[in-house]
């Protein structure tokens, strides 16, 4: 998949495409259905399929302190979109200049002059441009004048429930990893590079790999049984804590710490994927490190018992 970073990097060879626009956080089953439809249109028109997305996400720009937790950081999103068979991804920096661009200018500069778009696939509630003045009706009117088709996305449901990034965040926050995996089409993972920590876990017999979250807010909080990929041919079993470590000193930043079972290699700098299988408990503060050690021992026992069956792995 070709990644085009910014409107200024569009070239003549990028003109002529079918496209969709959105945040696509999580790249869940609904997004995957959109990409599948886009691939079909690409074959029909004989043009490349293009996904247009933003960094940061608009809510993170307008209300940084209230933006929802990200399901996927940009690196993970690019990987998932590429795996969906998309030809190109246009990554637009969402900044003040883009935020105040009139909707009509957005259509002309990006869709018409920049991409020479022939088909656009968007949601009914898609809004864009200064003061969010642009909507699907404006796009349809523009399409009639500029000779591109506009189609709205149908709501994607599983059972009788709409699949959305918001709903998946709710499920993850509630500890329902199985239902979240159904809506994502895969178990939930967080990817990152192993970084140096304060090595405090080693002093109580449970060394941990500290993994950069690259998120201001985490969609998960607590202690989980996990499998970690990227350290060999098969996933390594372990327990992970995502939180602010209240027993140690507390931290405003969310941290991901993973203790791997029967594993002693030096993995600093390794890029890993942590797959969350089941929530064991909420994060809590302990009065002493001895109490914390005893609880981690119990967490490891509970995780080991879970891995004897690991029902989630039977479905994915």
VEXMARDO-219251 format. One record per residue (C-alpha): z, x, y. Coordinates in steps of 0.2 Angstrom, whole numbers, plus 5000, padded with zeros to 4 digits. Each point is the difference from the previous one (the first is absolute). Layout:
! residues N
ZXY ...
This chain:
! residues 316
500050005000 499550075017 501449995013 499549985018 501450045012 499849915017 498749915009 499450165008 499550074983 498749864996 498350074998 498249924999 500150024981 501549885000 499149855007 499549874988 501549944989 501049854993 501850015006 501849925000 501450035012 501950004997 501650104997 499849984981 501850064998 500450024982 498249974994 500649864990 499049874989 499449905015 499450165008 499150054984 499249844999 499350025018 499450174995 499149934985 499149875010 499550145012 499350104987 498949854994 499449985018 499650185001 498949994985 499249845007 499650085016 499650174993 501350085013 501650104998 501749905000 501250055014 501849975002 500750005018 501850035002 501350075013 501350145002 501349965005 500049824995 499949885015 501849944998 500650184999 499250035017 500549845009 501849984993 500450174991 501949954998 499649844992 498450044989 500149964982 500350134987 498450084994 499549974982 498850155000 499950155012 498250045006 499750134986 500449874986 498949875009 498550115000 500250044982 500249824995 498549955011 499050144992 500549944982 499449825005 498250075001 499749995019 498750125007 500750035018 501749985009 500050005019 501850055006 500349955018 501550075010 500949845007 500550065017 500149935018 498150025002 499649894985 501449885003 499349955017 498250004995 499249835003 499549914984 498249995006 500050195003 500850034982 498649904992 498650095010 500650175000 500750014982 499149874990 498349995008 499750175009 501150114988 499749924983 498549895001 500949884989 499049874990 501549914992 501849995005 501449934989 501649955009 501549894998 500249835009 501550075009 499250165005 500350045019 499450145010 499750075017 501049995016 501449874999 499349964983 498649905008 498750034986 500049894984 498849954987 499149875011 499650145013 499450114986 498849864993 499349975017 499750185002 499250014983 498849865005 499450115015 500150174991 499349954983 501550034989 500949884988 501849965001 501049934985 501849964999 501150054986 500849874988 501850014997 500450104984 501349914989 500950044984 500649854992 500449895016 500650145011 499050095013 499950194998 500450095016 500750175005 501449905008 500449914983 500050174991 501250075013 501249864997 499950024981 500350195001 501549975012 500749874987 499850134986 498749894991 498850154995 499249914986 499349865011 499650125014 499050104986 499149844996 499449975018 499650195002 499050014984 501150154996 501850065000 500650055017 499950185004 500550125014 499150165002 500650165009 500350184999 501650084994 501050085014 501650105001 501649905002 501850055002 500250034981 501649895000 499449914984 500050164991 501950035004 500549844990 498850044986 498549895005 498750105009 498749905009 498350015006 499949955018 498349925005 499449975017 499749815003 498950015016 500749835004 501249945014 500549864989 500149994981 499449844991 501350054987 501950045001 501250044985 500050094983 498549984988 499450064983 498450095004 498650094992 499350155010 498250064998 499250165005 501150124990 499150004984 498949894989 501349864998 501249925013 501750075000 501549884999 501450005012 501049915013 499749995019 500949955015 499249945016 501249985015 501050095013 501350084988 501649925007 501250104989 499350175006 500049975019 498749865003 498350035007 498949895011 498550064990 499649924984 500050134986 499350004982 500950104988 499650014981 501050074986 498950044985 500649994982 499950174990 499050095014 500550165008 498350075007 499950055019 498849875007 500250035019 498449965008 499349904986 499149845004 500749864989 499949814998 501649914997 499849844990 501449875002 500449914984 501649905002 501349995013 501750064993 501249965015 500150005019 500550165009 501850015004 501350115008 501350094988 501650075006 499850164991 498650114992 500949984983 499849815001 498150035005 499850124985 500749874988 498949865007 498450114999 500550044982 500149814997 498349985009 499250134988 500749914985 499349835007 498350075003 499950084983 500449844992 498749925010 498750134995 500349954982 499049845003 499250035017 499249825001 499050045015 499050144991 499549874987 499149905014 499250155010 
